[in-house]
Amino acid sequence: MAKSSLFLGNLSSFEKALDRFNEQGAEFTVVSSGMTRKIVSANSKKLTYFGRKENNDYIDGAYLAPMVMREINAYVEKNGVPEIKGMPDVQQFNFDAINNVIGKSVAISSIDINSCYWNTARNLGYISEKLYWRGINGCKKKGLLVAIGCLNRLPQIDYYKGGKRVKTEYDYVTNDKYAPFYWNIIYHTYELMLKSYELFGDKFYMWLTDCVFVDTECLVQAENFFKEAGYNTKNNTINFNRYEGRRLIWYDYKAGREKGIYASKRDIKVNYELYKISKGLAF
C-alpha cells in the first residue's frame, strides 16, 4: 500500500489521537521532532500534528522548514553530506575591553546581521536563490530561524503496542544527514565573529549569536565588512552598565531598557588563539 500523509491539527489534537490509538490497542509509532508529531500506523499512513494553538506555539513561516529540507536533499544527492567544520559557541566576550568602559556611559554600537543564518545558508550554497528570496520577502523571521534550526533535529521514535509505549529510539541517521549543514552555518558565523575581532581588536566588545558590539567609531567600517561578506545589517546604541554576579548588564537605547547575559568563561581572546592554532596560524 502506498504511503499517505495527512495534517490533522495541533498538539492538542495529537494527544487526543494518541489516547484514542492506545485505547484501541493499536500498533503504531510516534515520531517527535520539535513541535511536530507524526503518528505512523501499521499500514504506513502518517498523521501529522504541529504546534499548540492555545499556547501560541504556531510559528509564522514554519512552512519554510520542509522546503529547506528538500533543497538540502538535492544538495546531498549532488554533493554528498559535508564534514562538520566545528560546533562552536557564538557568544563571546572581550572582557578586557568591556571592563575598560563599563559604568562609564561610553556609547557602544551593536550591529545586528539581518537574517544571519538564512543568509549564510544561501552564501554556502545550501539553499537556492528562489527559496532565499521567498523567505526574505515573506518577512517570516521566526520561520527563517526554525527552518535552519530544524536541520539539527534528532527525531525521537516511540513504539506503541497494546495501549503501551514499548520502546524508544532516536533517528541518528536523519541527524547525521542534516546536522552538518546546521553546524557549518554556525561555524561560518563563528569565523565572521573571529574575523571581526581580528579587525577591531580591543574596539570589539562582544558577539551575541549574530550581533557584534564595537566602538562607535568603528560602525561604518564594521557595516562595510559585513556588506562585503554578503550580509545586510542594522545598528543600535548601548552602554555597558555593570556586572550582577556573572551577568553582564547593559542599557539598550532602542529597547529602552536594560538587558543582560551570563558572560563567564567565554573570552574571545582565548578562542581566537585556539582558532589560530587549529588553522596553523600561530607561531
C-alpha positions in Angstrom: 0.0 0.0 0.0 1.3 3.5 -0.9 2.2 5.7 2.0 0.0 8.7 2.6 0.3 11.7 5.0 -2.4 13.9 6.5 -2.1 17.0 8.5 -4.7 16.8 11.3 -4.1 19.7 13.6 -2.1 20.8 16.6 -0.5 19.0 19.5 -3.8 19.1 21.5 -5.3 17.1 18.7 -2.3 14.8 18.7 -2.7 14.0 22.4 -6.4 13.1 21.8 -5.4 10.9 18.9 -2.7 9.2 20.9 -5.2 8.4 23.6 -7.6 7.0 21.1 -5.0 4.8 19.4 -3.9 3.4 22.8 -7.5 2.8 23.9 -7.9 0.7 20.7 -4.7 -1.2 21.5 -3.3 -0.3 18.1 0.3 -1.0 17.0 1.9 2.3 15.8 4.9 4.6 16.1 5.2 8.3 17.1 7.9 10.4 15.5 8.6 13.5 17.6 10.7 16.4 16.3 10.5 19.9 17.7 6.8 20.9 17.7 5.9 18.2 15.2 4.4 14.8 16.0 3.7 12.1 13.4 1.6 9.0 14.2 2.6 6.3 11.7 0.1 3.4 11.6 0.7 -0.2 10.8 -0.2 0.4 7.1 2.3 3.3 7.0 -0.4 6.0 7.0 1.1 9.2 8.6 -1.0 11.6 10.7 0.9 14.9 11.3 0.3 17.4 14.1 2.1 20.7 14.7 2.1 23.4 17.4 -0.3 24.2 20.2 -2.7 26.9 19.3 -3.8 27.9 22.8 -0.1 28.4 23.8 0.6 30.5 20.7 3.1 27.9 19.5 2.3 28.3 15.9 5.3 29.8 14.1 4.7 32.1 11.2 6.7 30.9 8.3 7.3 27.3 9.6 6.3 26.1 6.2 9.8 27.1 5.1 11.3 24.2 7.0 10.2 21.3 4.7 11.3 23.5 1.7 14.8 23.8 3.2 14.9 20.0 3.8 14.0 19.3 0.2 16.8 21.6 -1.1 19.3 20.0 1.4 18.2 16.6 0.0 19.0 17.9 -3.5 22.4 19.2 -2.3 23.2 15.8 -0.7 22.2 13.9 -3.9 24.6 16.1 -5.9 27.5 16.8 -3.5 27.1 14.4 -0.6 27.0 15.3 3.1 29.7 17.8 4.1 32.0 17.3 7.1 31.2 19.3 10.2 33.9 22.0 10.5 33.2 22.7 14.1 30.5 23.1 16.8 31.4 26.5 18.3 29.8 28.8 20.8 28.9 32.1 19.0 28.5 34.1 22.2 31.9 35.5 23.1 33.2 38.5 25.1 36.3 40.7 25.1 36.4 41.1 28.9 39.4 43.4 29.0 37.7 45.9 26.6 34.4 45.7 28.4 36.0 46.3 31.8 37.7 49.4 30.4 34.3 51.1 29.6 31.8 49.5 32.0 29.9 52.1 34.0 31.5 55.0 32.1 28.5 55.8 29.8 30.6 55.1 26.7 28.4 54.7 23.7 28.8 51.3 22.0 27.4 50.3 18.6 25.6 47.0 18.3 25.5 45.8 14.7 22.9 43.1 14.0 23.2 40.9 10.9 19.8 40.6 9.2 18.6 37.0 8.9 22.1 35.9 9.6 21.7 32.1 9.4 19.3 32.3 6.4 21.8 34.4 4.5 24.6 32.1 5.4 22.7 29.1 4.1 22.4 30.9 0.8 26.0 32.1 0.8 27.2 28.5 1.4 25.1 27.2 -1.5 22.8 25.2 0.8 19.6 26.8 -0.4 18.6 28.3 -3.7 18.2 32.0 -4.6 14.5 31.3 -5.2 13.9 29.9 -1.7 16.2 32.5 -0.2 14.1 35.4 -1.6 10.8 33.6 -0.8 11.9 33.6 2.9 13.2 37.1 2.9 10.2 38.6 1.0 7.8 36.7 3.3 9.1 38.6 6.3 8.8 35.4 8.4 11.7 36.0 10.8 10.8 33.1 13.2 10.2 30.9 10.3 13.7 31.5 8.9 15.2 30.6 12.3 13.1 27.4 12.6 13.9 26.3 9.1 17.6 26.4 9.8 17.3 25.1 13.4 15.3 22.0 12.1 18.5 20.9 10.4 19.9 20.0 13.8 16.9 17.9 14.9 17.3 14.4 16.5 13.8 12.8 16.0 12.6 10.5 18.8 10.7 7.4 17.7 8.3 5.8 20.2 6.8 2.4 19.5 3.4 1.6 20.9 1.6 -1.8 21.2 -1.4 -2.9 23.1 -2.0 0.5 24.6 1.5 1.0 25.9 4.8 2.5 24.8 7.2 -0.5 24.4 10.4 1.1 23.0 12.0 4.4 22.3 14.8 5.0 19.7 16.4 8.1 18.2 16.8 8.7 14.5 20.6 9.3 14.3 20.5 8.7 10.5 18.5 11.8 10.0 20.6 13.8 12.4 23.8 12.6 10.7 22.5 13.7 7.3 21.2 17.2 8.2 23.1 18.4 11.3 26.4 19.0 9.4 24.6 21.7 7.4 23.4 23.4 10.6 26.8 23.3 12.3 28.6 24.6 9.2 26.2 27.5 9.1 27.0 28.2 12.7 30.7 27.7 12.1 30.7 30.2 9.2 29.1 32.7 11.6 31.8 31.9 14.2 34.5 32.7 11.6 32.8 36.1 10.9 33.0 36.7 14.6 36.7 35.9 14.8 37.5 37.9 11.7 35.7 40.9 13.1 37.6 40.6 16.4 40.9 40.4 14.3 39.8 43.5 12.5 38.8 45.6 15.6 40.9 44.2 18.4 40.1 46.0 21.7 37.4 48.1 20.0 35.5 44.8 19.7 33.5 44.1 22.9 31.3 41.1 22.4 29.4 38.9 19.9 25.9 37.5 20.6 24.8 35.0 18.1 24.5 37.3 15.1 25.3 40.7 16.6 28.6 42.3 17.1 29.3 45.2 19.6 32.1 47.6 18.7 33.3 51.1 19.5 31.0 53.5 17.8 33.9 55.0 15.7 34.1 51.5 14.0 30.4 51.5 13.0 30.9 52.3 9.3 33.9 50.0 8.9 32.0 47.2 10.5 28.9 47.7 8.3 31.2 47.6 5.2 32.9 44.5 6.5 29.6 42.6 6.7 28.3 44.0 3.4 31.4 42.8 1.6 30.8 39.4 3.3 27.3 39.2 1.8 25.2 40.5 4.7 22.9 43.5 5.4 22.8 44.9 8.9 21.0 47.3 11.3 22.6 49.1 14.2 21.7 50.3 17.7 23.5 52.0 20.6 24.1 50.6 24.1 26.1 51.4 27.3 27.7 48.7 29.4 26.5 49.4 32.9 27.7 46.8 35.4 28.1 43.1 36.4 25.5 41.4 38.6 27.4 38.4 39.7 28.4 36.7 36.4 25.7 38.6 34.4 26.8 41.5 32.2 24.2 44.3 32.2 23.9 47.0 29.5 21.3 49.6 28.6 19.7 49.2 25.1 18.6 52.5 23.8 16.3 51.1 21.1 14.5 48.8 23.6 14.5 51.5 26.2 15.6 49.1 29.0 18.4 47.1 30.5 19.4 43.7 29.1 21.8 41.1 30.4 23.6 37.9 29.7 25.7 35.3 31.6 29.2 36.1 30.4 31.6 34.0 32.3 34.4 32.0 30.7 33.7 32.9 27.1 36.7 35.0 26.3 37.1 35.9 22.6 40.9 36.3 23.0 41.2 32.7 24.2 39.0 31.3 21.4 40.8 33.4 18.8 44.2 32.0 19.9 42.8 28.4 19.8 41.4 29.1 16.3 44.8 30.3 15.1 46.4 27.1 16.4 43.7 24.9 14.7 44.4 26.7 11.4 48.2 26.6 11.8 48.4 30.4 12.0 50.0 30.6 15.5 53.8 30.9 15.8 
